[in-house]
Amino acid sequence: MLTGEALLERVTAQRGVSNALIAECGYVTQRRGKEVLCRNAFYKALLEAKGLPLGDGEPKRGRGAKASYRTRVHFNGNLMVLSCYVEQLGAKPGDCFEIKLGNGQVRLVPLKGADAASVDELEQRRQEQHCSVAAGAELAAA
């Protein structure tokens, strides 16, 4: 099985991953007389070759359920990001993010400095407009 730099070079040369590439790299086993690809082992080796190890395989001792990296749209249209993911991002209360949509994906991009300040200004204007609308409604009711 190819690992490390040799694996990276092979994948880069192929410009993508295919079943044939996984087999060529040696990530194959025999089950019930058939050749079966070991995709998990291949991708784990690829991540480790890129310097992103998946851990030592020992279970972590912690409380609660393990994060599933899945969510659903709630009845009111909100899409919730759980606090465990926010912690993994290193985000703190008040941090600003740009939401990017494309290719059926939602990406959160942290905003720093001037970009974050402009978000704060927009939020302040939105709150001022909301307060002026509420005050106008109170005056109209009186």
C-alpha positions as CSV (number, residue, x, y, z in Angstrom):
1,M,0.0,0.0,0.0
2,L,1.2,3.4,-0.9
3,T,1.4,5.9,2.0
4,G,2.9,9.4,2.6
5,E,4.6,11.3,-0.2
6,A,4.3,8.4,-2.6
7,L,0.5,8.4,-2.2
8,L,0.2,12.1,-2.5
9,E,2.3,12.1,-5.7
10,R,0.2,9.3,-7.2
11,V,-3.2,11.1,-6.4
12,T,-1.9,14.4,-7.7
13,A,-0.7,12.8,-10.9
14,Q,-4.1,11.3,-11.4
15,R,-5.9,14.6,-10.7
16,G,-8.6,13.0,-8.6
17,V,-9.6,9.7,-7.0
18,S,-11.2,6.8,-8.7
19,N,-11.8,3.2,-7.8
20,A,-9.0,2.2,-10.2
21,L,-6.5,4.5,-8.4
22,I,-7.5,3.1,-5.0
23,A,-6.8,-0.4,-6.2
24,E,-3.5,0.7,-7.9
25,C,-2.3,2.1,-4.6
26,G,-2.9,-1.2,-3.0
27,Y,-6.0,-0.5,-0.9
28,V,-7.7,-3.8,-1.8
29,T,-8.6,-6.9,0.2
30,Q,-10.3,-10.2,-0.6
31,R,-13.8,-11.0,0.8
32,R,-15.7,-14.1,-0.1
33,G,-13.4,-14.6,-3.1
34,K,-14.0,-11.1,-4.4
35,E,-11.7,-8.1,-4.5
36,V,-13.0,-5.3,-2.3
37,L,-11.7,-1.7,-2.1
38,C,-10.5,-0.4,1.3
39,R,-11.8,3.1,0.7
40,N,-11.7,4.1,4.4
41,A,-8.1,3.0,4.8
42,F,-7.2,4.8,1.6
43,Y,-8.7,8.2,2.6
44,K,-7.3,7.9,6.1
45,A,-3.8,7.4,4.6
46,L,-4.4,10.3,2.2
47,L,-5.4,12.6,5.1
48,E,-2.4,11.5,7.1
49,A,-0.1,12.1,4.1
50,K,-1.5,15.7,3.9
51,G,-0.7,16.2,7.6
52,L,-4.3,15.8,8.9
53,P,-4.3,12.7,11.1
54,L,-7.7,11.4,12.2
55,G,-6.5,10.5,15.7
56,D,-4.9,7.6,17.5
57,G,-8.0,5.4,17.5
58,E,-8.5,5.6,21.2
59,P,-12.0,6.5,22.3
60,K,-12.4,9.9,23.9
61,R,-13.8,10.1,27.3
62,G,-16.5,12.8,27.4
63,R,-20.0,13.5,28.1
64,G,-23.0,13.5,25.8
65,A,-23.6,12.3,22.3
66,K,-21.0,12.4,19.6
67,A,-21.5,15.2,17.0
68,S,-22.9,13.8,13.8
69,Y,-22.1,16.7,11.4
70,R,-25.7,16.7,10.3
71,T,-28.6,19.0,10.9
72,R,-31.9,19.8,9.4
73,V,-33.9,22.9,8.6
74,H,-36.4,23.6,11.4
75,F,-40.1,24.3,10.9
76,N,-39.4,28.1,11.0
77,G,-36.7,27.9,8.2
78,N,-33.7,28.2,10.6
79,L,-30.7,26.0,10.1
80,M,-29.0,25.4,13.5
81,V,-25.2,25.1,13.9
82,L,-24.5,23.3,17.2
83,S,-22.2,24.7,19.8
84,C,-19.7,21.8,19.4
85,Y,-19.1,22.9,15.8
86,V,-18.8,26.6,16.9
87,E,-16.2,25.5,19.4
88,Q,-14.2,23.6,16.8
89,L,-14.2,26.7,14.7
90,G,-12.7,28.6,17.7
91,A,-15.6,31.1,17.4
92,K,-16.6,33.3,20.3
93,P,-19.8,35.3,21.0
94,G,-19.8,38.4,18.8
95,D,-17.6,36.9,16.0
96,C,-18.9,37.7,12.5
97,F,-19.1,35.3,9.6
98,E,-19.9,35.7,5.9
99,I,-22.3,33.1,4.6
100,K,-21.4,31.8,1.1
101,L,-23.7,29.7,-0.9
102,G,-22.7,27.6,-4.0
103,N,-22.7,24.1,-5.4
104,G,-25.4,23.0,-2.9
105,Q,-23.2,24.0,0.0
106,V,-23.2,26.6,2.8
107,R,-19.9,27.9,3.9
108,L,-19.2,30.1,7.0
109,V,-16.2,32.4,6.4
110,P,-14.9,34.2,9.5
111,L,-14.7,38.0,9.1
112,K,-11.9,40.0,10.6
113,G,-11.2,43.7,11.3
114,A,-13.0,46.1,8.9
115,D,-15.3,43.4,7.5
116,A,-16.6,42.5,11.0
117,A,-17.0,46.2,11.8
118,S,-19.2,46.7,8.8
119,V,-21.4,43.8,10.0
120,D,-21.7,45.5,13.4
121,E,-22.8,48.8,11.7
122,L,-25.4,47.0,9.6
123,E,-26.8,45.2,12.7
124,Q,-26.9,48.5,14.5
125,R,-28.8,50.2,11.6
126,R,-31.2,47.2,11.4
127,Q,-32.0,47.5,15.2
128,E,-32.5,51.3,14.9
129,Q,-34.9,50.8,12.0
130,H,-36.8,48.1,14.0
131,C,-37.0,50.5,17.0
132,S,-38.3,53.4,14.9
133,V,-40.9,51.1,13.3
134,A,-42.0,49.9,16.7
135,A,-42.2,53.5,18.0
136,G,-44.2,54.5,15.0
137,A,-46.7,51.7,15.6
138,E,-47.1,52.8,19.3
139,L,-47.8,56.3,18.2
140,A,-50.3,55.2,15.6
141,A,-52.1,53.0,18.3
142,A,-52.3,55.9,20.7
